[in-house]
Amino acid sequence: MRMLVTGGAGFIGSCFVRTLLGEGYPGLAGTRATVLDALAYSGIRANLDDVAADARLSFVKGDICDAALVDEVAPGHDLIVHFAAQSHVDRSILGAEEFARTNVLGTQVLLDAARRHRITRFVHVSTDEVYGSTASGSFTEQQPLAPSSPYSASKAGSDLLAQAYSCTHGQDVVITRCTNNYGPYQFPEKVIPRFVTNLLDGGTVPLYGDGRHVRDWLHVDDHCRAVALAAVYGQPGAVYNVGGGTELTNAELTARLLAACGAGWDRVRHVPDRKGHDRRYSLDDTRIRTELGYRPRTGFEDGLRSTVGWYRDHRNWWEPLKEGASQRSEPLARTTS
């Protein structure tokens, strides 16, 4: 089998590719992977160093919005797994154009290429943020989409496009929607790596508003395994929620990160709340558990401990990223998504 992985040099995509080529997904054994990644700020070629010498890996630097390039790359593949996206809420609030372009137009370009070149299956990786906020209960896949930020609106748009291509053209499209990911190689604009790297450097960390916003935490290994299950066994046209099973307020998460880094609450700065900040995300992932046998394997305490250890041991990976962002005055400082 030949698989095209968009965004395969990013945090989640590179985890998927490394595990795929390490034969970590039995249903995809022997698969050859082509990674298409623009290597924008959060796409990092070094994330694939562990598998760079594998003859089954091909890498193409390019933009998913470049229809001519996608038409060159797509033929001959059996499956597209689409991770590529602009994904940081704060950036989308500052400027939404790139989010609309990459997340909506880029998905449309890929869907059209998959249809033209008769690629059997298209797996679209999305987010719980498309459902909006809920005070109680958990969202099923039948919940109407109600995004709150330009980022989540652009992802909702791409989800609806994927569903429309399934209905209109009969394309074999599967959509996954996950909760907040964490783990190694996550770009330090996101809350866990940002807090950890700040604390390891002796700095402070920001906490939005009253700190009572709730998120469910999912280790990246578990998320990628769910995507692999959906790629092999998912029903055409289906949507699968993917949860981690650990709901925490941002204040509770902050307390765990402080403890893991040996720091106290004097290192926390309370900052004004984000515009349109969703109060709580929660997914009902019964469908993927019952239909595909998914279960998260990484407990949050173990996963967080290993993640903090990874950042402690890999300063050579994250220090240049933070220095580069600082020089570009990018919005890394206030991140509690």
Rosetta blueprint (number, residue, H / E / L):
1 M L
2 R E
3 M E
4 L E
5 V E
6 T E
7 G L
8 G L
9 A L
10 G L
11 F H
12 I H
13 G H
14 S H
15 C H
16 F H
17 V H
18 R H
19 T H
20 L H
21 L H
22 G L
23 E L
24 G L
25 Y L
26 P H
27 G H
28 L H
29 A L
30 G L
31 T L
32 R E
33 A E
34 T E
35 V E
36 L E
37 D E
38 A L
39 L L
40 A L
41 Y L
42 S L
43 G L
44 I L
45 R H
46 A H
47 N H
48 L H
49 D H
50 D H
51 V H
52 A L
53 A L
54 D L
55 A L
56 R L
57 L E
58 S E
59 F E
60 V E
61 K E
62 G L
63 D L
64 I L
65 C L
66 D L
67 A H
68 A H
69 L H
70 V H
71 D H
72 E H
73 V H
74 A L
75 P L
76 G L
77 H L
78 D L
79 L E
80 I E
81 V E
82 H E
83 F L
84 A L
85 A L
86 Q L
87 S L
88 H L
89 V H
90 D H
91 R H
92 S H
93 I H
94 L H
95 G L
96 A L
97 E H
98 E H
99 F H
100 A H
101 R H
102 T H
103 N H
104 V H
105 L H
106 G H
107 T H
108 Q H
109 V H
110 L H
111 L H
112 D H
113 A H
114 A H
115 R H
116 R H
117 H L
118 R L
119 I L
120 T L
121 R E
122 F E
123 V E
124 H E
125 V E
126 S E
127 T E
128 D H
129 E H
130 V H
131 Y H
132 G L
133 S L
134 T L
135 A L
136 S L
137 G L
138 S L
139 F E
140 T L
141 E L
142 Q L
143 Q L
144 P L
145 L L
146 A L
147 P L
148 S L
149 S L
150 P H
151 Y H
152 S H
153 A H
154 S H
155 K H
156 A H
157 G H
158 S H
159 D H
160 L H
161 L H
162 A H
163 Q H
164 A H
165 Y H
166 S H
167 C H
168 T H
169 H H
170 G L
171 Q L
172 D L
173 V E
174 V E
175 I E
176 T E
177 R E
178 C E
179 T L
180 N E
181 N E
182 Y E
183 G L
184 P L
185 Y L
186 Q L
187 F L
188 P L
189 E L
190 K L
191 V H
192 I H
193 P H
194 R H
195 F H
196 V H
197 T H
198 N H
199 L H
200 L H
201 D L
202 G L
203 G L
204 T L
205 V E
206 P E
207 L E
208 Y E
209 G L
210 D L
211 G L
212 R L
213 H L
214 V E
215 R E
216 D E
217 W E
218 L E
219 H E
220 V H
221 D H
222 D H
223 H H
224 C H
225 R H
226 A H
227 V H
228 A H
229 L H
230 A H
231 A H
232 V H
233 Y H
234 G L
235 Q L
236 P L
237 G L
238 A L
239 V E
240 Y E
241 N E
242 V E
243 G L
244 G L
245 G L
246 T L
247 E E
248 L E
249 T E
250 N H
251 A H
252 E H
253 L H
254 T H
255 A H
256 R H
257 L H
258 L H
259 A H
260 A H
261 C L
262 G L
263 A L
264 G L
265 W H
266 D H
267 R H
268 V E
269 R E
270 H E
271 V E
272 P L
273 D L
274 R L
275 K L
276 G L
277 H L
278 D L
279 R L
280 R E
281 Y L
282 S L
283 L E
284 D L
285 D L
286 T H
287 R H
288 I H
289 R H
290 T H
291 E H
292 L H
293 G L
294 Y L
295 R L
296 P L
297 R L
298 T L
299 G L
300 F H
301 E H
302 D H
303 G H
304 L H
305 R H
306 S H
307 T H
308 V H
309 G H
310 W H
311 Y H
312 R H
313 D H
314 H L
315 R H
316 N H
317 W H
318 W H
319 E H
320 P H
321 L H
322 K H
323 E H
324 G H
325 A H
326 S H
327 Q H
328 R H
329 S L
330 E L
331 P L
332 L L
333 A L
334 R L
335 T L
336 T L
337 S L
